[in-house]
């Protein structure tokens, strides 16, 4: 059963949910568009937790009622059958409620910038980088997210050296934030005449897109260069100086965008990329100062660590961080990765809950 402390926290959330529900019926709130949206958003964020708590209460009551019926000879068998169905539901319900208490990442609702780069492995790494990029694009399509290709550097044989895409939609960062790291592929490359299995790598970086309120960029710190787009393109894409390269002088960060015909559009997209990179740097400084141990989490520390292997001869994907394995790699490469993403989210949410439960009282305030 849930501890009294956990139940008190959940009941506090339920009380706040009821307060917000009442506020939505208040004429003063209903007539104020900004306040109404704010109250509605907060209430919506609590609804799943409250529904789960109420379902848990009903489950606990049904268990208690049927256990009481065991004393009745006429109803005992029926009660046993009911208990056999209800008891296995209790622990998963309790674990789900505990996960709802994990503090929410403030970046979870943000759009993201995803960078995919070929790593070790030559042309084969470039080919797999193109496949990994397509995997995320197909996954985004399945989720109904909007995708903008910001920059690509073509490689040999139809592969890519690197690509940058913006993905916008509902809770994009919360789904993709654990994709950052080194993705390893094991297979026989198309260029391999002897049929030998090669190992190549691709690096993926997922960054929450920064807003104006997140980080301020001094225009005087930005150096802009314009040049002609390279690679394949339509009319006037390769014939005008529309591509933009931005250099942030204090940090040395360089971003470029060459996908649009308009220099202004390329500049705006490049600024979004630069702000996201600066935001990630600032976040990493804060994380390191707060808790060095959290560097082990994907997307918050060293990206050189292998996180996932795609083994084509065995038709197997393995996520080494969460010890999750699945098969049917053709479906995976076509964007069918929801189960992998959910396995990572569940694992790290449970880890965060354990860390929170071990923390000393008042430790968060002192941090």
N, C-alpha and C positions, 0 to 999 in steps of 0.2 A: 504494500500500500504506500501511497505517497506520504512523505513526512509532513508533519504539521506546518513546518516552515515553508515548504513548497506550496502547500494548499493555501496558506495565507497570501503568498505572492500572487497566486492565480486568482484568489478571491478579490484582491485589490485591483487586478486587471478587469475583472468582471464588473466591479463597482464603477470603475472609470468608464467602461463601455456603456453602462446604464445611464451614467451622467451625460455622456455624449449623445446617446439616443434621445434623451429628454431635451437636450439643447437644440437638436434638429427640428423639434416641434415649437421652439420658442420663436415668436414672430420677429423679435429683435435680431435673432441669428439668421432666420430665413430671408430677411430683407437685406442682409449685408452679404454680398456675394463672396468677398474674400474670406470672411469669417466662416460662412457656411461651407465653403470648399475645404477650409482648414479642418473644421470639425468633422466633416464627412471623411476626409482622408485619414484622420487619426482613428475614427471609429472603424473604418474598413481594415486598418492595420491590426486591430484587436479582435476582429470578428472571428477569425479562424481559431484563435486561442480560446475564446469564450465558448464557441460551439463544441470544441473538443472537451472542455471542462464539463459542460453540461451533459455530453454523451458519456463521459467517464462517471459522472454522478449516477446517471441512470443505470449504467452497467454495474456499478458497485451496489446500487439498491436492488437490482434484479438478482445479483449473487446472494445478497443477504436474505432476500425473500425466499429463494429456493433452498438455501441452507436451512432456513426455519422449517420448510415443508418436509425436510427429511425425517422429522419426528412424527409425521402423519403416515401411518401404514398405507393408507389408500392413495396418497399422493407421492409417496417416496420414489417410485420408479420414474414418474414423470419429472420430478425434481432432479433426479440423477442425470437424466437425459439433458435437461436444460443446463445443468452445471457443467456437463462435459463440453457443451458448446460455448458457454460463457467464460469459463476460467482461462482458456488460452488467449482470450481477448484482453485480459486485464493488464499483463505486463507490457505489450505493445502500446496500449493506450497510455499507460503511465510514462513510458519512455518518450512518447510523442509530446506529452504535456511538458516534460522536462526540457525538451528541445525548444519549445516555444518560449522558454524563459531565458534562452541564450541572448545576450544583447545583440541587437541588429547592427550590421555593418552600415554606417551612414552612406556608403557608396553603392549599396545594393541596387538602388533604383536608377543608377546612372547608365547612360550610354557608354560605349567603349570604343577604344582604338586598338585593333589587333594587328600585331606585326608577326609575319611568318618569314623565317629566313632559312636558307639552306645551310647546313652545318658541314660536318665531316662526311666525305663520301663522293665528292666530285659531281659528275653529271647525274648520278643516281640520287644524290641528296636534293638536287634541284628538281628532279622529277617528282620525288616524294613531297617536296615542299609545295608543289603545285597541287598535289592530291590532298594534302592537309588543308590547304587554303580552300579548295573546293568542298571538303568535308564541312568546314565551318560555314561556308556560304549556303550549302544545302540545309544544314541544321537551322540557320537563321531563316531560311525560306519556310521550313516546317513550322517554325515558331511565329511566323508572320512579322518578322523584324525587317527593318529597312537597312539596306546595305549600300554604302558608297565606297567605291575603290579609289583610294587617294593616291597610291603610287605603286608601280611595279617595275622590277628590273628583270627582263627576260633572261633565261638561261638557255643552255643547249638542249636540243631534242624536245622542245616544247615545255621544258621545266622553267623554274623561276629562281633567281638569286635571292630576291626578297619581294615582299608585297606588304602594303599597309591598307587596311580597310577600316572604315567607320561603321559601326553597327548600332542602330537605334531601335528602341522598342521597350516592352514591358520587362523590367527587372533583368536587363541584359547582363550587367556586371555580376549579379548574384549567381547567374548560371555559368558564366564563362571564367570567373576569376581564378578557378583552380586549374585552368588549362595552361597557365604559364609554366614554361620549363622546357626540357629537352625531350623530344619525341624520337624514339629510336625505331628504325625499320630493319627487319631481317628478311631478305628475299633474294631471288636470283634476278639481277638487273637485266633489262632488255639489251644492254650492251655486253653482257657476259656470254662469251662463246662456249666456255667449258662447263656451264651449268652450275657454277659454284655460288653458294650463298654469300652475300655481302651484307655488311652492317653499315648503315648510314644514319645520319641524324639531321633533325630539323629543330630549330628553336622557335618557340612561340612566346610572345609577350602580350598580355592583356592589361590595358590601362584604363581606368575610369576617366571619362572625358571631363575635364575641369570646366567649371563655370566661372563667370566673372567674380563671384563672391569667394571662390575657392583660392584663387591666386591672382595677383596683380603683376602684369608684365609691363615694364617701362619701355615705351617705344624707342627711347634712345639706346636701349641695350640690344636692339634688333638690327642686324645688317641684312638687307635683302638683295639678292642677285636674281636676274631673269635670264632665261636661256631657252633655246628651242627644245621641244619635247623630243625624246628619243624613242625608238621602238616603233611598233605599228601604230597607225592612227588614221583618222578620217581626214576629210578635207580641212585644211588650215590648222590642224593640230600640230603638224610637224613643220609648218612653214612660217610661223610667227613666234616671237619671243614671249610665249604665254606661260611657260613653266617657271616655277618660283622656288628659290632656295632661301631659307631663312637661317641665319646663324645667331644664336643667343650668346653674345660676347662674354658675359660673366661666367657661363658654364662651359662654353664651347660646343653646346648641343647644336646639331645641324639637322634640319628636316627639309624635305622637298616634296612638291606636288606638281604633277604634270598631266593629270588626267583630263582636265577641262580645257576648252578652247579659250576661255576667258581668264586673263591674268588675274583679275580681281577674285574670281571664284577660287583659283588655285592658291592665291595668297590667304584667303579666308580659311580654306581647309588646312593649309600649312600652319596657320596660327593655332587652329584647334589641336593639331598634332603636337605643336611645341608646348602649348599650355598643359596638355595631358602628361607630357614627359616631365615638365617642371613640377607638376602636381605629384607625380609618382616619386620624384626625388625628395620632395618635402615630406611626403608621407613616410618614406623609408627612414628619413632622419628621425621623425617622431616615434616610429615603431622601435627603432634601435635604441633610442634613449629610454623608452618606456619598458621594454623587455627584450633583451638580446635573444632569449630563447625562441621568440616568435619568428626569428629569421628562417627557421626550418620549414615554415609554412610556405607553400607555393605562392608565388606572386609577391612575397614580402621579403625575399632575400636572394640568395645566389641562384641564378637561373641555370647554372652549369650542371646541376644534378639531374640525372635521368629520371623522368617521372613515369614514362609509359613506353611499352614495347609493342610494336605491330609485327607479329611473326606470321608471315604469309605462308610458308611451307606447312605450318601447323594450324593455319586459319584461326589464329588466336591473338586477342588483345589482352595485355596485362597492365594494370595500373599498379606500379610498385609501391606507391605511398599508402594505398588503402587495401592492398592485397585483393584486388577485384579482377576477375578474369571472365571474358566472354568470347564467343566464337562468331562466325559469319562476318569476316572482314569486308567483303564486298558491300554489305549493308552499312557497316561502320563508315566506310569511305564515302558512302552516299548520304551521310548526315544522320544515320540512325545511332545517335550517341547519347540519347536522353538517360538511359540506364547508367551509363558510365558517369555522367555529370551528376546524377542524383546520388550515386554511391559516394562520390567525393564530397558532396555537400553534406550528406548525412554523417560521414566520418568526421569531418572537421567541426561540424556543429556539436557532435557528441564530445569531441576533444575539448572544445571551448567550454562546454558545460562542466566537464570534469575539472578543468583548470579553475573555473569560477567557484566550484564547490570547495576546492582546496584552499582558495584564497582566504587570508585572514579577514575577520570583520574590520571594515574600515580601510582595507588595503587599497581599494579603488580610489578613495578620497585622498590617500597619501601619495598615490602615483602621480 
